[in-house]
Amino acid sequence: MNHQQSGLFIVIEGIDGTGKSTQAKMLAEALREAGNDVVLDFEPTNGPYGKLLRDSAVTGRMTPDEELDLFHKDRRQHVDELILPSLTEGKIVILDRYYFSTMAYQGQRGFDRAELRATNEAFAPVPDILFILDLPVDKALERIGVRGDTANEFEQSDALQFCRDTFLSVSDESYAHVIDSSPGISEIHSNMLSIATQKLNS
């Protein structure tokens, strides 16, 4: 699905430990300082469906079908109520995770990744820029350990590698930019801001 509007849609993806949330906040702040109207958000959202998904991390995971259904309901509401209206108003929308994460994490639970992509792109706009923050799995696990988190089932090596491979599988798209997240935070930020600014000015 292509979106017809004057805004700019930026999505940041990558396995845990690559610094997505940090870079999303830094990019949003820099673009705001440059005079742009920026909406920064994430998925799953804080809406009713997203809350059920977040609560399941504590109360116990749902069946794969139940979980996928909630992800799609959450994203449909997100697209209808925030993403498309903001883009139509000419705003820059920056998302920390999107349907590429569904392809990765629900794909890891057994769903066909191509089918997941087709289902989502039937209602969810394709981003203008997709930043794939990339890091070898062993380094990502080191970072997860450093920040004091206990690796959950998705953060085990094999699962993370599957997810990394899924993100990289869309790297040949014209809107995709693979960003090495091994360097320092500032260097990664500068790289991403440069790409976003160039797109804004094109």
Residue pairs with C-beta under 8 A, 6 or more apart in sequence:
1 121
1 122
1 123
1 124
1 125
1 126
2 125
2 126
3 9
3 84
3 87
3 125
3 126
5 84
5 87
5 88
5 89
5 90
6 87
6 88
6 90
7 86
7 87
7 88
7 89
7 90
7 91
7 92
7 93
8 87
8 92
8 93
8 128
8 129
8 196
8 199
8 200
9 83
9 87
9 92
9 93
9 95
9 125
9 127
9 128
9 129
10 27
10 92
10 93
10 94
10 95
10 127
10 128
10 129
10 130
10 131
10 196
11 94
11 95
11 97
11 98
11 100
11 127
11 129
11 130
11 131
12 20
12 23
12 24
12 27
12 94
12 95
12 96
12 97
12 131
12 133
13 20
13 97
13 98
13 100
13 101
13 104
13 130
13 131
13 132
13 133
13 167
14 20
14 131
14 132
14 133
14 134
14 135
14 167
14 181
15 104
15 135
15 137
15 140
15 160
15 163
15 164
15 167
16 140
16 144
16 154
16 155
16 160
17 135
17 139
17 140
17 141
17 142
17 143
17 144
17 155
18 133
18 134
18 135
18 140
18 143
18 181
19 133
19 181
19 185
19 188
20 96
20 97
20 133
21 42
21 96
22 185
23 131
23 133
23 185
23 188
23 189
23 192
24 40
24 42
24 94
24 95
24 96
25 40
26 185
26 189
27 94
27 189
27 192
27 193
27 196
28 38
28 40
28 94
30 189
30 193
31 38
31 92
31 94
31 193
31 196
32 38
34 197
36 91
36 92
36 200
37 89
37 90
37 91
37 92
38 91
38 92
38 93
38 94
39 82
39 86
39 91
39 92
39 93
39 94
40 94
40 96
41 78
41 82
41 93
41 94
41 95
41 96
42 95
42 96
42 97
43 50
43 71
43 74
43 75
43 78
43 95
43 96
43 97
43 98
43 101
44 50
44 53
44 54
44 70
44 71
44 74
44 97
45 74
45 77
45 78
47 74
47 77
47 78
49 70
49 71
49 73
49 74
49 77
50 70
50 74
52 70
53 67
53 70
53 71
53 74
56 62
56 67
57 152
61 67
62 70
64 106
64 109
64 110
64 111
67 106
67 109
68 102
68 106
68 109
68 111
68 116
71 102
71 106
72 102
72 119
72 120
75 98
75 99
75 102
75 120
75 123
75 124
76 123
76 124
79 123
79 124
79 125
82 93
83 93
83 95
83 124
83 125
84 125
86 93
87 93
87 125
92 200
95 127
98 124
98 127
99 116
99 117
99 120
99 121
99 124
100 130
100 166
100 167
100 170
102 116
102 120
103 113
103 116
103 117
103 120
103 166
104 113
104 162
104 163
104 166
104 167
105 154
105 163
106 116
107 113
107 116
107 162
107 163
107 166
108 154
108 159
108 162
108 163
108 166
113 166
113 169
126 175
127 175
128 175
128 199
129 175
129 177
129 195
129 196
129 199
130 170
130 173
130 175
130 176
130 177
131 177
131 179
131 192
131 195
132 167
132 168
132 170
132 171
132 176
132 177
132 178
132 179
133 179
133 181
133 188
134 164
134 167
134 168
134 178
134 179
134 180
134 181
135 143
135 164
135 180
135 181
135 182
137 157
137 160
137 161
137 164
138 157
139 182
140 160
141 151
141 155
141 157
141 160
144 151
144 155
145 151
149 155
153 159
154 160
154 163
168 178
170 176
171 178
177 192
177 195
179 188
179 191
179 192
180 188
181 188
